[in-house]
């Protein structure tokens, strides 16, 4: 199934979901574990009907869900196809059904509360070093790329954060190469950045804001706050 572009996802106007990194995410608030368990069971039945299921995390006061299609199709301009992990229409349709199920259970969503973390590593030799990181992070050589055009490391189970490779000049020396990428809902990004600054951090690059805002801590270590350009289900802009 074809991957969906940002404007297509925004046009779906999903009230309870936000696109963070490759997938759709939400959090449903629960008063007790039993309510969460019953919600998950109902979501599982719906997933069986769709032949597609979310990743689920349940804890005290919340049920977190992630929807993504593992074999979405990305096409280059010349028609070359790649299998990528991304949002498809199947995820949109199931997300709508899950929202209806949550409403039937009297459970409210708080999608802005969800964050998603990935790792970045700047290098001029991603193809050379990627097998080392695939072995370390997942123990599996096929975690490198997983069908995509790049060398990124992606754990099929989702337990290990994705590791992406950014460009670096081999002559630059050995400064900070690793950074943390924190994906948040668009309506949460400004508050998160303000919290970083209030804690002593400094915004060092906001030329790609609101999609990407780079900050540094007091020691110069850098991280990135990332958010999709469409803010919520009421806005339709490019991702």
trRosetta pair geometry for C-beta under 8 A, 3 or more apart (Angstrom, degrees):
i j d omega theta_ij theta_ji phi_ij phi_ji
1 69 6.2 -76 65 -175 116 163
1 71 7.7 92 30 96 76 80
1 72 6.2 -51 82 -119 77 64
1 73 6.7 -180 84 8 25 97
1 88 4.3 80 113 -167 121 150
1 89 6.5 -121 178 35 129 88
1 90 5.9 106 71 -13 173 114
2 72 7.0 34 161 -169 19 83
2 73 5.2 -56 -102 64 49 99
2 75 7.6 -34 -129 -8 101 109
2 88 6.6 136 79 -129 42 99
2 89 7.9 42 63 -9 80 100
3 69 7.7 -160 -97 64 70 120
3 72 4.0 81 -74 157 85 127
3 73 6.3 -149 -12 67 80 42
3 74 5.3 2 14 -77 136 75
3 84 6.2 -11 -59 70 141 115
3 86 4.0 15 -127 96 119 141
3 87 6.7 84 -156 65 76 52
3 88 6.1 -82 -107 -81 38 77
4 8 4.2 -126 -170 92 101 128
4 9 5.2 124 119 -56 124 83
4 86 7.4 -175 34 141 62 107
4 87 5.2 -59 45 104 107 94
4 88 6.0 147 -17 -121 96 31
4 89 6.6 122 -60 -55 124 62
4 92 7.2 60 -24 -37 165 125
5 8 4.9 94 56 7 72 105
5 9 7.2 -139 98 -5 37 88
5 238 7.7 -39 157 -144 110 76
5 239 6.6 -178 167 33 65 111
6 9 5.7 -56 -149 36 33 110
6 10 6.2 32 155 -18 67 107
6 19 7.4 -158 -125 74 77 158
6 228 6.2 -179 -135 -167 117 113
6 229 6.4 48 167 48 152 98
6 230 5.9 168 168 -8 99 113
6 237 7.5 -26 129 102 116 57
6 238 5.3 82 78 -179 125 45
6 239 1.7 -173 -99 -2 144 106
7 10 5.5 -52 -144 39 35 113
7 11 6.2 41 154 -27 65 104
7 230 7.3 145 -100 -59 44 133
7 236 6.2 64 -153 180 79 84
7 237 6.8 -97 -99 130 85 17
7 238 5.4 -30 -52 -98 102 53
7 239 6.8 -139 -32 -8 52 83
8 11 5.7 -50 -147 31 30 114
8 12 7.2 42 150 -30 58 95
9 12 5.9 -46 -165 15 37 115
9 14 7.8 -43 177 4 77 118
9 19 5.5 37 150 -49 154 145
9 24 7.8 -167 -154 -81 122 105
9 87 5.8 51 -96 103 125 151
9 92 7.2 -151 -126 -85 65 113
9 230 7.0 175 89 46 94 147
9 239 6.7 32 43 -45 121 140
10 13 7.5 39 163 -64 48 53
10 230 3.6 -125 -92 -145 128 165
10 233 7.6 172 -161 -124 58 38
10 235 6.4 -65 -161 101 124 64
10 236 4.5 148 125 -122 119 59
10 237 6.5 170 -108 35 177 45
10 239 7.2 -179 -31 -52 111 96
11 236 5.4 59 -79 -127 65 123
12 92 4.8 -120 -125 -146 156 123
12 95 7.9 69 142 71 141 131
12 96 7.8 -120 175 -57 110 110
12 233 7.6 -76 95 -129 64 93
13 233 4.0 83 -161 -174 58 98
13 234 7.2 67 -132 -71 98 34
13 236 8.0 -45 -67 -68 86 102
14 17 4.1 -27 133 46 133 107
14 24 7.0 -15 100 -148 170 132
14 92 6.9 -131 -64 -141 122 75
14 95 5.3 -11 -133 129 136 135
14 96 6.9 -114 -115 -72 89 71
14 99 7.3 -174 -162 -41 82 145
14 233 5.4 -150 58 -90 36 116
15 99 6.4 108 58 -150 96 151
15 109 7.5 130 117 54 83 143
15 233 5.1 -67 -84 13 47 161
16 26 5.0 36 143 -130 89 145
16 28 7.8 16 -173 -80 130 86
16 95 7.4 -172 70 175 96 94
16 98 7.8 -129 83 100 139 94
16 99 4.5 168 16 -107 136 110
16 102 6.9 127 -129 50 168 152
16 109 3.7 139 -142 -16 102 176
16 111 5.8 147 173 -44 48 120
17 24 4.6 7 179 -177 130 109
17 25 6.7 139 -156 65 76 32
17 26 4.8 -71 -99 -56 64 112
17 67 7.5 -28 -138 30 141 120
17 95 5.0 -25 -37 -164 157 134
17 99 7.5 -97 -26 -62 99 117
17 109 7.9 -61 -51 -173 49 152
17 111 5.9 172 -119 -110 16 147
18 24 7.2 148 74 -153 27 63
18 25 5.7 -33 67 63 79 85
18 26 7.1 131 15 -81 73 65
18 111 4.6 144 -10 156 103 124
18 112 7.1 97 -34 -81 150 48
18 114 6.9 173 50 61 118 114
18 185 4.1 -74 -134 -105 167 97
18 186 7.4 -163 -148 3 121 76
18 228 7.4 178 178 30 84 121
18 232 7.3 -48 -98 -110 94 69
19 23 7.1 -167 -144 108 66 26
19 24 5.7 -42 -92 -94 65 62
19 25 7.6 124 -121 14 18 81
19 87 6.4 -65 -119 -33 116 150
19 228 4.9 42 81 -31 102 159
19 230 7.7 51 33 60 119 104
19 239 7.0 -33 90 -122 147 140
20 23 6.8 -16 64 69 70 70
20 24 8.0 105 21 -133 71 19
20 25 4.8 -15 22 10 117 132
20 114 6.8 -132 -16 115 153 105
20 115 7.4 170 -149 -159 155 31
20 116 4.1 136 135 12 130 132
20 183 3.9 127 -168 130 94 125
20 184 7.1 30 -115 -80 118 9
20 185 7.2 -64 -69 -66 105 56
20 226 8.0 111 -155 99 74 100
20 227 8.0 -43 -112 -123 75 56
20 228 7.4 -120 -88 -19 37 106
21 116 5.2 -113 2 111 119 140
21 118 6.0 121 -105 -28 142 133
21 162 7.3 157 -171 29 145 139
21 181 8.0 106 -87 120 110 121
21 183 4.8 -116 -35 -43 86 165
21 226 7.4 69 -71 103 71 138
22 68 5.6 55 118 -133 97 137
22 84 7.8 -141 -141 153 127 98
22 85 5.1 45 158 113 154 91
22 86 5.3 -100 -165 -100 93 53
22 87 7.2 176 163 -26 58 75
22 162 7.9 96 -6 -34 124 157
23 66 5.0 51 124 -176 147 97
23 67 5.9 167 -173 78 103 43
23 68 3.4 -72 -100 -63 110 112
23 85 7.6 -38 -59 152 95 97
23 86 7.8 -157 -76 -146 55 27
23 87 6.3 136 -131 -67 39 87
23 91 7.4 -143 -151 -146 76 152
23 116 7.8 162 53 -110 97 161
24 66 7.0 150 80 -157 52 51
24 67 4.4 -11 59 58 106 99
24 68 7.0 173 20 -65 68 66
24 87 5.8 88 -33 -107 95 121
24 91 5.5 152 10 161 127 122
24 92 7.8 144 -49 -82 156 50
24 95 5.5 -53 130 -86 157 139
25 64 7.2 -11 -166 -171 94 93
25 65 7.1 162 -151 87 48 55
25 66 5.2 -13 -100 -103 77 77
25 67 7.9 -162 -69 23 36 69
25 111 6.7 131 105 -153 74 92
25 114 4.7 -156 141 122 123 150
25 116 6.2 -155 -52 -50 158 121
26 64 7.3 175 91 -149 45 53
26 65 5.4 -4 58 56 88 96
26 95 7.7 130 -16 -147 132 100
26 98 7.8 161 49 112 144 130
26 109 5.4 -40 -174 -150 118 119
26 111 4.6 -53 -124 -98 71 95
26 114 6.6 -161 -148 -15 11 149
27 62 5.3 -27 -168 -157 105 117
27 63 7.2 150 -158 76 55 45
27 64 5.1 -23 -102 -98 78 74
27 65 7.8 174 -86 18 32 70
27 109 6.7 124 77 -161 51 67
27 110 5.0 -41 84 71 107 80
27 111 6.2 161 25 -98 75 35
27 113 4.9 -67 44 70 152 110
27 114 4.9 173 -31 -56 108 103
28 36 7.7 154 92 -116 108 82
28 39 6.4 -146 100 167 153 162
28 62 6.9 137 74 -158 48 61
28 63 4.6 -12 58 58 100 98
28 64 8.0 -168 22 -75 67 29
28 65 7.3 33 -5 -5 102 110
28 102 5.3 -137 -116 -129 137 131
28 107 4.8 35 -179 149 119 122
28 108 7.0 153 -152 85 70 32
28 109 5.5 -46 -96 -98 66 64
28 110 7.6 138 -111 18 19 73
29 61 6.4 -21 -152 171 74 77
29 62 6.1 -33 -107 -99 49 69
29 107 6.8 175 64 -169 55 81
29 108 5.4 -12 43 72 107 85
29 109 7.5 165 1 -115 83 14
29 110 5.5 57 -41 -5 110 118
30 33 7.4 97 121 -92 135 22
30 35 4.5 177 -157 90 110 115
30 36 4.3 -128 5 -60 176 91
30 39 7.1 -130 -87 2 128 140
30 61 6.3 175 62 -160 68 26
30 62 6.5 174 21 -84 89 14
30 63 6.0 62 -21 -16 126 97
30 107 6.2 -16 -86 -128 76 115
31 35 6.0 64 47 12 76 151
31 61 7.8 19 -107 -118 22 63
32 35 5.2 101 62 3 75 101
32 36 7.5 -144 101 -1 43 89
33 36 5.5 -58 -155 39 40 113
33 37 6.1 41 150 -23 72 105
33 58 7.4 96 -143 153 80 119
33 60 7.6 -45 -70 -102 92 53
34 37 5.6 -53 -145 35 32 112
34 38 6.4 31 156 -17 66 104
35 38 5.9 -56 -149 37 30 108
35 39 6.4 32 152 -20 64 106
35 105 6.9 133 -168 167 90 118
35 107 6.8 153 160 -83 115 114
36 39 5.6 -54 -150 35 33 113
36 40 6.3 32 154 -19 66 105
36 58 4.9 135 153 -150 134 121
36 62 7.6 61 -105 107 134 20
36 63 4.6 166 -145 -60 101 112
37 40 5.7 -54 -148 35 32 111
37 41 6.5 35 152 -21 64 103
37 58 7.3 91 -73 -177 60 166
38 41 5.6 -50 -148 33 34 114
38 42 6.5 32 154 -16 65 105
38 105 6.6 162 107 -131 108 132
39 42 5.9 -59 -152 38 31 108
39 43 6.2 31 151 -18 66 108
39 63 5.8 -151 88 6 135 169
39 101 7.0 124 -152 133 75 107
39 102 6.5 39 -144 -104 121 70
39 105 5.3 -165 -91 82 91 175
39 107 5.8 12 -94 -16 140 163
40 43 5.5 -53 -145 38 33 113
40 44 6.3 40 152 -25 64 104
40 56 5.6 90 -130 -163 114 156
40 58 6.3 -60 -54 -61 140 138
40 63 6.4 -153 -61 -142 95 138
41 44 5.5 -53 -152 32 30 116
41 45 6.8 32 151 -20 63 100
42 45 5.7 -48 -152 30 35 112
42 46 6.6 34 150 -15 64 104
42 101 4.9 168 128 -167 122 128
42 104 7.8 -147 174 78 160 123
42 105 6.9 -173 29 -53 156 128
43 46 5.7 -55 -151 39 35 112
43 47 6.2 39 150 -22 67 106
43 54 6.7 -44 163 32 129 117
43 56 7.3 138 91 -86 143 131
43 65 7.2 -125 -160 -106 160 141
43 98 5.5 35 -122 -122 103 99
43 101 6.0 165 -77 94 68 159
44 47 5.4 -52 -145 36 32 114
44 48 6.5 40 153 -24 64 99
44 53 6.9 19 -125 -129 61 117
45 48 5.7 -48 -154 28 32 114
45 49 6.9 32 149 -18 61 102
46 49 5.7 -55 -157 33 36 112
46 50 6.5 24 150 -9 68 108
46 94 6.9 135 135 -148 110 85
46 97 5.1 172 -171 135 138 128
46 98 6.6 178 87 -77 154 67
46 101 6.1 -108 -31 -52 147 143
47 50 5.7 -61 -145 45 35 105
47 51 7.9 -135 166 35 59 7
47 52 6.0 -112 -154 88 79 46
47 53 3.7 65 -177 -99 145 75
47 54 6.8 -123 -89 5 133 69
47 94 6.7 52 -101 -148 69 131
48 51 7.5 28 -175 -72 30 39
48 53 7.8 31 -54 -74 49 105
50 53 7.9 156 71 -61 108 50
50 90 6.7 129 174 -167 116 94
50 93 7.0 163 -126 103 128 110
50 94 5.0 28 -111 -88 177 109
50 97 7.3 -172 -52 35 130 155
52 67 7.9 57 147 -149 113 99
52 69 7.4 -36 -139 -99 129 84
52 90 5.2 142 -51 161 169 121
52 91 7.5 -122 154 -78 144 55
52 94 5.6 -119 92 -53 117 151
54 65 4.4 15 151 -168 153 99
54 66 5.8 148 -169 67 93 40
54 67 4.9 -57 -103 -76 94 73
54 94 7.2 -179 -47 132 94 130
54 98 7.1 35 -22 -82 141 156
55 65 7.1 145 75 -158 53 49
55 66 4.4 -10 54 57 104 102
55 67 8.0 -165 19 -69 73 32
55 68 7.9 -4 -1 24 110 97
55 158 5.6 -66 -115 91 157 170
56 63 6.8 -24 -160 -171 95 94
56 64 7.2 143 -159 81 44 59
56 65 5.8 -11 -102 -103 67 73
57 63 7.4 156 83 -161 50 47
57 64 4.3 -7 60 58 100 108
57 65 8.0 -160 27 -68 69 34
58 62 7.3 -171 -145 100 47 58
58 63 5.0 -9 -106 -111 84 77
58 64 7.6 -160 -73 25 38 68
59 62 5.6 6 61 58 85 90
59 64 7.9 13 14 -1 99 102
62 113 7.8 -127 -117 108 140 140
63 107 7.8 0 32 180 122 149
64 114 6.1 134 -134 -112 110 117
65 98 6.7 -154 126 173 169 157
66 116 8.0 103 -106 -99 129 125
66 158 7.6 170 76 -158 147 150
67 87 7.3 64 110 -117 92 86
67 91 4.2 141 141 -149 116 99
67 94 6.0 173 -130 84 141 117
67 95 5.6 -125 22 -68 161 96
67 98 8.0 -160 -55 2 132 149
68 85 5.6 36 154 175 126 91
68 86 6.8 -122 -160 164 93 3
68 87 6.4 -73 -121 -75 64 58
68 91 6.4 20 -97 -96 22 143
69 72 4.4 102 90 -55 114 94
69 85 7.2 -180 87 -150 48 51
69 86 6.4 -25 58 71 90 51
69 87 6.8 103 11 -139 96 18
69 88 4.2 5 -2 8 153 116
69 90 5.8 96 -81 59 124 119
69 91 5.8 -117 -33 -38 93 110
70 85 5.4 -17 -130 -108 46 88
70 156 7.6 47 -140 -144 133 84
71 83 5.1 -31 -148 -159 69 112
72 83 7.3 129 66 -161 41 56
72 84 5.4 -47 75 74 93 75
72 85 6.7 101 23 -141 105 14
72 86 4.1 -98 63 55 156 92
72 87 7.3 43 -85 60 157 19
72 88 4.9 -168 -107 -54 106 109
73 81 5.5 -27 -162 -159 103 110
73 82 7.4 139 -157 71 53 42
73 83 6.6 -34 -97 -101 58 55
73 84 7.5 117 -125 25 11 83
74 81 7.1 139 75 -157 47 56
74 82 4.7 -22 64 63 100 95
74 83 7.8 176 20 -91 83 7
74 84 4.7 31 -13 5 121 131
74 86 7.0 92 -60 4 105 150
74 148 7.7 38 35 -126 140 80
75 79 6.3 -26 -167 -142 108 32
75 80 7.0 148 -155 75 59 42
75 81 5.4 -26 -97 -97 74 69
75 82 7.8 -180 -79 20 29 71
76 79 6.9 -32 72 38 75 20
76 80 4.3 7 35 54 118 95
76 81 7.9 -134 11 -66 77 26
76 82 7.5 68 -30 -10 93 105
82 147 6.1 142 -176 147 77 82
82 148 5.6 73 165 -129 131 43
82 149 5.6 -74 -93 -39 158 82
83 146 7.7 -97 100 140 97 74
83 147 3.8 -33 66 152 96 149
83 148 7.5 -99 80 -64 53 55
84 147 6.8 -147 -70 99 45 103
84 148 5.1 71 -103 -95 89 98
85 146 7.2 17 -25 107 108 137
85 148 8.0 -61 11 -55 77 121
85 154 6.5 -177 7 -180 142 154
87 91 4.9 -106 -148 62 75 148
87 92 7.1 80 173 -47 106 83
88 91 5.5 111 54 5 59 96
88 92 7.5 -112 111 0 40 90
89 92 5.3 -51 -150 35 43 116
89 93 6.2 42 154 -20 72 104
90 93 6.0 -55 -146 37 29 109
90 94 6.3 21 158 -11 64 109
91 94 6.0 -60 -143 42 29 105
91 95 6.0 36 156 -27 65 108
92 95 5.7 -55 -148 32 26 114
92 96 6.7 27 155 -19 61 102
93 96 6.0 -53 -156 31 31 111
93 97 6.7 27 150 -15 64 106
94 97 5.5 -54 -149 38 38 112
94 98 6.2 40 152 -22 70 104
95 98 5.8 -53 -146 35 30 111
95 99 6.5 34 153 -21 63 103
96 99 5.8 -54 -153 33 31 112
96 100 6.7 31 150 -18 64 103
97 100 5.6 -53 -154 34 36 113
97 101 6.5 37 149 -21 67 103
98 101 5.4 -50 -148 34 36 114
98 102 6.4 40 152 -21 66 102
99 102 5.7 -50 -148 34 32 112
99 103 6.5 34 152 -19 63 104
99 109 7.1 -36 -123 -38 88 142
100 103 5.7 -54 -152 35 33 113
100 104 6.5 35 150 -21 65 105
101 104 5.6 -54 -152 34 33 114
101 105 6.5 21 153 -9 66 108
102 105 5.8 -64 -150 44 32 104
102 107 4.4 -92 -166 74 84 103
102 108 7.6 133 155 -84 116 11
102 109 6.4 61 133 -54 160 95
103 106 7.6 40 -176 -73 33 26
103 107 7.6 -98 -65 51 22 65
110 113 4.4 30 127 -2 108 123
110 114 8.0 140 106 -25 73 83
111 114 6.0 -49 -166 17 51 113
111 185 5.9 109 125 -79 90 143
112 184 7.6 40 -164 176 65 91
112 185 4.3 -101 -116 51 63 147
112 187 5.4 -61 -109 78 128 107
112 188 4.6 155 -169 -54 94 112
113 188 7.9 166 -73 -91 23 145
114 184 7.9 163 92 -134 53 59
114 185 7.1 82 57 -33 79 103
115 182 5.7 -18 -170 -171 120 94
115 183 6.6 144 -166 74 62 56
115 184 5.3 -24 -109 -89 83 81
116 182 7.6 143 72 -162 44 47
116 183 4.1 -19 62 60 96 113
116 184 8.0 -174 24 -67 70 39
117 161 5.3 -59 108 -109 84 139
117 180 6.3 -27 -157 -169 104 101
117 181 7.0 140 -158 79 51 58
117 182 5.7 -17 -101 -104 75 66
117 183 7.4 -155 -71 19 27 80
118 161 5.1 176 -120 178 43 105
118 162 4.5 -18 -135 63 112 92
118 163 7.4 -175 -179 -80 83 27
118 164 6.4 45 148 -7 123 107
118 180 7.9 143 79 -164 40 55
118 181 4.6 -20 68 66 86 112
118 183 7.1 42 3 -18 101 110
119 161 5.3 107 -13 109 93 122
119 162 7.0 -166 34 95 73 49
119 163 4.6 -20 76 -109 110 71
119 164 7.0 172 91 22 54 69
119 178 6.6 -28 -170 -158 104 97
119 179 7.6 149 -161 79 58 42
119 180 6.5 -38 -108 -109 62 53
119 181 6.9 -166 -86 17 11 91
120 163 7.6 161 -90 -161 20 57
120 164 5.1 -25 -109 70 70 95
120 165 7.7 145 -160 -99 64 15
120 166 5.4 28 -178 -18 111 117
120 178 7.0 141 82 -158 57 47
120 179 4.7 -15 63 61 108 89
120 180 7.6 -159 20 -76 86 8
120 181 5.5 85 -26 -33 108 112
120 224 7.2 38 2 14 144 129
121 133 7.5 -153 15 -87 162 160
121 163 6.2 14 -2 -178 115 102
121 164 7.2 169 25 85 70 45
121 165 5.6 -33 74 -108 87 63
121 166 7.0 175 83 21 33 80
121 177 5.6 28 -158 146 71 97
121 178 5.5 -16 -99 -97 76 66
122 165 7.5 119 -113 -167 21 59
122 166 4.5 -39 -98 76 71 100
122 167 6.8 -15 -149 84 86 27
122 168 3.8 102 155 -57 97 120
122 177 4.9 -132 53 -150 83 69
122 179 7.8 44 -21 0 99 105
123 126 5.3 133 83 -69 117 66
123 129 6.0 -99 -167 36 163 139
123 165 5.5 -54 42 -155 106 106
123 166 7.5 110 20 64 59 52
123 168 5.3 4 -76 32 9 119
123 177 6.7 53 -63 -163 76 124
124 167 7.2 47 -96 -162 61 61
124 168 5.3 -101 -42 79 76 74
124 169 6.4 49 -68 -141 127 14
124 170 4.3 -81 36 -54 156 87
125 128 4.0 -25 163 34 110 121
125 129 5.6 92 104 -11 94 99
125 170 7.5 61 -29 -88 99 112
126 129 6.5 -73 -139 49 28 90
126 130 5.5 44 167 -48 69 108
126 150 7.5 -38 134 -175 150 85
126 151 4.2 156 142 54 110 145
126 165 3.7 102 -112 147 127 166
127 130 6.1 -36 -132 11 22 119
127 151 5.4 -141 -84 -85 53 144
129 132 5.4 -51 -169 32 62 118
129 133 6.5 50 142 -14 84 105
130 133 5.8 -64 -150 43 38 105
130 134 6.0 41 155 -24 73 105
130 144 4.8 100 144 -131 118 120
130 145 7.7 55 161 -33 152 85
130 151 4.1 -120 -71 170 155 115
130 152 7.8 -86 -131 -68 123 6
130 153 6.5 -180 -159 -59 87 94
130 165 6.9 -72 -80 -44 102 141
131 134 5.4 -51 -141 35 34 114
131 135 6.3 35 159 -19 65 105
131 141 6.3 1 -138 -132 92 87
131 144 6.1 -38 -84 -54 56 150
132 135 6.0 -60 -156 36 27 109
132 136 6.3 20 152 -15 65 111
133 136 5.5 -52 -138 40 36 110
133 137 5.7 20 168 -8 71 113
133 153 5.1 -116 118 -46 107 152
133 163 5.7 -113 157 97 137 160
134 137 6.5 -60 -132 44 21 97
134 138 6.0 -41 -172 44 59 106
134 140 6.5 -85 166 84 97 53
134 141 5.7 82 119 -128 136 34
134 142 7.9 157 -177 46 137 20
134 143 4.4 165 -148 69 97 102
134 144 4.4 -64 -67 -50 146 91
134 153 5.1 -160 -86 -120 69 110
135 138 7.6 -82 -119 60 9 65
135 139 6.3 39 -160 -116 49 31
135 140 7.8 178 -101 32 44 20
135 141 6.9 10 -71 -78 82 66
137 143 7.0 -144 82 122 104 156
137 153 5.5 95 51 147 146 143
137 155 6.6 -116 137 -63 106 110
137 160 5.0 133 173 172 100 152
137 163 6.4 -156 -50 -13 165 133
138 143 4.2 110 54 -53 153 163
138 153 6.9 -172 -4 179 119 107
138 155 4.8 -177 -94 -104 119 88
138 156 7.8 94 -153 11 140 76
138 160 5.9 -136 -75 34 83 153
140 143 4.7 103 83 -25 95 102
140 156 7.8 -27 67 4 159 110
141 144 6.5 -37 176 9 54 109
142 146 6.8 81 154 -94 76 67
143 146 6.5 -15 -152 -54 34 102
143 153 5.3 35 133 -159 106 76
143 154 6.0 -165 -170 62 78 47
143 155 6.0 1 -136 -88 128 47
143 156 7.1 -119 -103 -21 86 83
144 151 5.9 -24 -170 -164 97 67
144 152 7.7 154 -154 82 50 31
144 153 6.1 -29 -95 -97 56 70
145 148 5.2 -151 -169 53 68 75
145 149 7.7 -137 -146 84 106 9
145 150 6.2 -178 -113 86 78 49
145 151 5.8 -38 -64 -119 90 31
145 152 6.7 110 -88 49 38 61
145 154 7.9 -92 83 17 9 105
146 154 5.0 -72 5 60 140 119
146 156 7.3 159 -114 -75 138 87
148 152 6.7 -6 70 39 140 106
148 154 7.9 81 4 -2 129 140
150 164 7.7 4 141 -142 151 79
150 165 7.1 -178 178 43 114 101
151 165 5.6 2 72 15 106 141
152 162 6.1 12 169 -178 120 102
152 163 6.3 172 -162 87 73 56
152 164 4.9 -18 -114 -107 114 59
152 165 6.4 -148 -84 5 63 83
153 160 7.9 -50 130 118 107 124
153 162 6.8 161 83 -159 61 54
153 163 4.1 12 48 50 108 107
154 162 5.1 -2 -103 -115 77 94
154 163 8.0 -145 -62 33 47 64
155 158 6.2 -169 96 -50 98 15
155 159 6.0 -88 130 49 147 66
155 160 3.9 112 -29 49 152 100
155 161 7.9 55 15 42 119 13
155 162 7.5 -137 15 -80 78 54
157 160 7.6 68 66 9 94 82
164 181 7.5 11 30 0 126 147
168 172 6.2 -104 178 34 90 137
168 177 6.8 -23 -74 -126 164 92
169 172 4.4 103 73 -31 95 104
172 175 6.7 -64 140 12 106 109
174 177 7.3 -46 -157 -36 65 114
176 179 7.0 74 146 -65 115 88
176 220 7.1 -169 -23 123 136 94
176 221 6.1 159 -113 -124 151 61
176 222 6.2 143 106 20 149 96
179 221 7.8 163 -112 174 78 75
179 222 5.0 -34 -114 96 126 87
179 223 5.6 174 -174 -103 93 42
179 224 6.2 70 139 -10 127 95
180 223 4.6 -15 62 -126 89 105
180 224 7.4 -167 94 30 50 68
181 223 7.4 -178 -79 -170 30 73
181 224 4.8 -13 -114 66 72 108
181 226 5.5 20 -177 -11 97 130
182 192 7.3 -150 113 168 131 148
182 223 6.6 29 -4 165 106 117
182 224 7.0 175 26 87 68 54
182 225 5.6 -27 72 -110 99 58
182 226 6.7 164 79 22 42 81
183 226 4.7 -37 -98 79 68 104
183 227 6.9 135 -159 -87 63 47
184 188 4.3 -109 160 90 119 119
184 189 5.4 158 81 -78 114 65
184 192 5.4 148 3 -19 170 155
184 225 6.5 -24 17 -165 116 93
184 226 7.4 137 19 72 65 52
184 227 5.5 -42 73 -83 70 102
185 188 4.5 81 62 7 84 109
185 189 7.4 -132 93 -31 44 78
185 227 6.6 34 139 -136 16 114
185 231 8.0 67 165 -171 82 58
185 232 7.5 39 -177 -83 112 88
186 189 5.8 -32 -152 -4 37 117
186 210 6.5 74 -147 129 91 136
186 227 4.5 135 -94 160 57 129
186 228 6.1 -79 -56 68 106 66
186 229 7.3 77 -102 -157 134 12
186 230 7.0 -140 -27 102 153 34
186 231 3.8 -127 96 -126 142 60
186 232 6.7 -133 54 -41 113 70
187 190 7.9 -49 -174 23 35 98
187 231 5.8 84 -53 -177 80 100
187 232 6.2 14 -31 -48 120 118
188 191 5.7 -68 -162 47 52 109
188 192 5.7 50 146 -27 84 110
188 227 7.4 174 62 -99 79 135
189 192 5.8 -60 -146 36 29 110
189 193 6.3 26 159 -17 67 107
189 210 5.6 112 99 -173 156 107
189 213 7.2 128 179 9 111 128
189 225 5.8 133 -148 148 86 120
189 227 4.2 -88 -64 -18 132 148
190 193 5.9 -55 -147 37 30 109
190 194 6.3 31 154 -19 64 107
190 210 7.7 -46 -58 -128 83 121
191 194 5.7 -56 -149 37 31 113
191 195 6.4 34 152 -23 65 104
192 195 5.6 -52 -151 32 32 113
192 196 6.6 36 150 -21 64 102
192 225 5.5 160 105 -133 123 138
193 196 5.6 -50 -153 31 36 114
193 197 6.5 32 152 -15 66 105
193 203 6.7 34 -170 -81 114 118
193 213 5.5 -13 -101 104 132 156
193 215 7.1 175 -139 -57 81 134
193 225 5.5 -128 -73 34 88 164
194 197 5.8 -56 -149 39 33 109
194 198 6.1 35 153 -21 67 108
195 198 5.6 -52 -143 37 31 113
195 199 6.4 27 156 -17 63 109
196 199 5.9 -64 -154 38 27 108
196 201 4.0 -45 161 53 87 144
196 203 7.9 102 96 -64 122 77
196 215 5.2 18 145 167 146 173
196 225 7.3 -134 -18 -45 148 130
197 200 7.9 167 -177 31 29 9
197 201 5.6 -85 -84 72 36 82
197 202 7.0 77 -118 -99 78 32
197 203 6.6 -27 -80 -25 112 92
197 215 7.6 -121 -66 -132 72 133
200 217 7.1 45 104 -156 97 70
200 218 5.4 -20 146 -53 121 109
201 215 4.7 35 162 166 124 126
201 216 6.6 163 -160 79 81 36
201 217 5.5 -50 -104 -99 85 53
201 218 7.7 -99 -92 -38 45 64
202 215 6.3 156 79 -159 37 79
202 216 5.3 -19 61 58 92 87
203 206 5.5 11 170 -44 126 113
203 213 6.1 -44 -135 179 108 105
203 214 7.3 107 -161 80 62 52
203 215 5.3 -48 -97 -99 48 82
204 214 5.3 -62 67 108 88 99
204 215 6.3 132 7 -130 85 26
204 216 5.0 47 -27 -10 133 109
204 222 6.9 -77 41 -114 139 110
205 208 7.6 23 142 18 98 89
205 213 7.4 172 90 -158 61 44
205 214 4.0 18 53 46 100 119
206 209 4.1 -7 -173 -18 88 129
206 213 5.0 7 -111 -125 83 88
206 214 7.4 -144 -64 33 49 68
208 211 5.3 -66 152 67 92 101
208 212 4.1 11 97 53 120 102
208 213 7.7 -151 76 -67 75 44
209 212 6.7 -106 -76 71 47 43
209 213 4.8 43 -92 -77 104 95
210 213 7.2 -24 -144 -39 45 109
210 227 5.8 -37 144 66 96 115
210 229 6.8 130 70 -115 94 64
211 226 6.7 -2 166 -151 59 69
211 227 6.4 -132 -129 67 35 60
211 228 7.2 14 -121 -132 82 20
211 229 5.5 -27 -75 -66 100 89
212 224 5.7 -22 -159 -168 91 117
212 225 7.5 146 -155 78 40 52
212 226 5.6 -5 -100 -105 69 76
213 224 6.9 147 73 -158 43 63
213 225 4.7 -12 59 57 99 100
214 222 5.9 -3 -174 -166 100 116
214 223 7.5 165 -151 85 58 34
214 224 5.3 -29 -98 -100 66 81
215 222 6.9 157 84 -147 40 65
215 223 5.8 -18 62 62 88 81
215 224 7.6 162 18 -94 72 31
215 225 6.9 40 -5 -10 114 101
216 220 5.3 -19 -174 -146 127 35
216 221 6.5 144 -154 69 72 34
216 222 5.0 -37 -93 -90 78 71
216 223 7.9 153 -93 18 33 67
217 220 7.1 -45 67 23 65 17
217 221 4.9 -1 34 55 108 91
217 223 7.8 50 -31 0 93 106
228 239 5.0 -30 -160 -137 103 97
229 237 5.4 -97 128 104 103 114
229 238 5.9 7 79 89 142 59
229 239 5.4 175 34 -125 95 34
230 235 5.2 176 -162 101 75 99
230 236 6.4 3 -128 -125 124 26
230 237 5.0 173 -89 50 75 77
230 238 7.6 -178 -49 72 92 13
230 239 5.9 -49 -1 -77 97 79
231 234 7.6 -31 80 62 101 83
231 235 4.5 60 38 27 91 149
231 237 7.9 48 -6 25 76 118
232 235 5.9 82 49 17 58 98
